[in-house]
């Protein structure tokens, strides 16, 4: 041990700062473990009346994240978002670790990194080679599929046919998504954001002044986004939303 009398003022100031950090770490640990304990108790409440869905509430996650970021110092917002995603991910893991399958034949690292940021290190993620198998797996309620768009496989058309029980609930790749997250999500829990439309023909608008942003086309089918507040499963072909 160093004799305090031998410490310079600079070393004493550094030691005081480190002691303050140690105290904060203890407080953070206590709060985090308290949050984990509460998260473990809320899992059953997330089952919809019609049956169990994947235990994700994208609407609440977006609402809380928006609030936290708005309250954060602008210089800290990127760090706050990353940390918050990890905290929520570990909370979800107490209810059952989220399983994520990622299919992206082009730029797989980009899709994988986007999914890792979204679901946190607690998620069990793996790359897969068959998007249709991933959709079937997700439709059975095993977890979430993150699938690239603008590829040779227009898997998204199946959201209006074979996989109507699945909903898009997030997108990755920037303002114009290059991959979408789908899962057996309670429609009432979808984020309040742009609606995802899959339809025949790809109308340029919805008739109410809201234009659509095309993402992909395939044999007359169109995948697009709209700001119109359309309902999932309605005549407009809405299959989900991205925050």
Secondary structure as the mmCIF struct_conf table of DSSP 4:
data_model
#
loop_
_struct_conf.conf_type_id
_struct_conf.id
_struct_conf.beg_label_comp_id
_struct_conf.beg_label_asym_id
_struct_conf.beg_label_seq_id
_struct_conf.end_label_comp_id
_struct_conf.end_label_asym_id
_struct_conf.end_label_seq_id
HELX_RH_3T_P HELX_RH_3T_P1 UNK A 4 UNK A 6
HELX_RH_AL_P HELX_RH_AL_P1 UNK A 9 UNK A 42
HELX_RH_3T_P HELX_RH_3T_P2 UNK A 43 UNK A 46
BEND BEND1 UNK A 47 UNK A 47
STRN STRN1 UNK A 48 UNK A 48
TURN_TY1_P TURN_TY1_P1 UNK A 49 UNK A 50
STRN STRN2 UNK A 51 UNK A 51
BEND BEND2 UNK A 55 UNK A 55
HELX_RH_AL_P HELX_RH_AL_P2 UNK A 58 UNK A 71
BEND BEND3 UNK A 72 UNK A 72
HELX_RH_3T_P HELX_RH_3T_P3 UNK A 74 UNK A 76
HELX_RH_AL_P HELX_RH_AL_P3 UNK A 77 UNK A 93
TURN_TY1_P TURN_TY1_P2 UNK A 94 UNK A 95
HELX_LH_PP_P HELX_LH_PP_P1 UNK A 97 UNK A 98
STRN STRN3 UNK A 99 UNK A 103
BEND BEND4 UNK A 105 UNK A 107
HELX_RH_AL_P HELX_RH_AL_P4 UNK A 108 UNK A 119
TURN_TY1_P TURN_TY1_P3 UNK A 121 UNK A 122
BEND BEND5 UNK A 123 UNK A 123
STRN STRN4 UNK A 124 UNK A 127
BEND BEND6 UNK A 129 UNK A 129
HELX_RH_AL_P HELX_RH_AL_P5 UNK A 131 UNK A 139
TURN_TY1_P TURN_TY1_P4 UNK A 140 UNK A 141
BEND BEND7 UNK A 142 UNK A 142
STRN STRN5 UNK A 144 UNK A 148
BEND BEND8 UNK A 149 UNK A 152
HELX_RH_3T_P HELX_RH_3T_P4 UNK A 155 UNK A 160
TURN_TY1_P TURN_TY1_P5 UNK A 161 UNK A 165
STRN STRN6 UNK A 167 UNK A 172
BEND BEND9 UNK A 173 UNK A 176
BEND BEND10 UNK A 178 UNK A 178
STRN STRN7 UNK A 179 UNK A 183
HELX_RH_3T_P HELX_RH_3T_P5 UNK A 187 UNK A 189
BEND BEND11 UNK A 190 UNK A 190
BEND BEND12 UNK A 192 UNK A 193
STRN STRN8 UNK A 194 UNK A 200
BEND BEND13 UNK A 201 UNK A 201
BEND BEND14 UNK A 204 UNK A 204
STRN STRN9 UNK A 205 UNK A 205
BEND BEND15 UNK A 207 UNK A 209
HELX_LH_PP_P HELX_LH_PP_P2 UNK A 210 UNK A 210
STRN STRN10 UNK A 211 UNK A 211
STRN STRN11 UNK A 212 UNK A 218
TURN_TY1_P TURN_TY1_P6 UNK A 219 UNK A 220
STRN STRN12 UNK A 221 UNK A 226
BEND BEND16 UNK A 228 UNK A 228
HELX_LH_PP_P HELX_LH_PP_P3 UNK A 230 UNK A 231
TURN_TY1_P TURN_TY1_P7 UNK A 232 UNK A 233
BEND BEND17 UNK A 234 UNK A 234
TURN_TY1_P TURN_TY1_P8 UNK A 235 UNK A 236
STRN STRN13 UNK A 238 UNK A 242
#
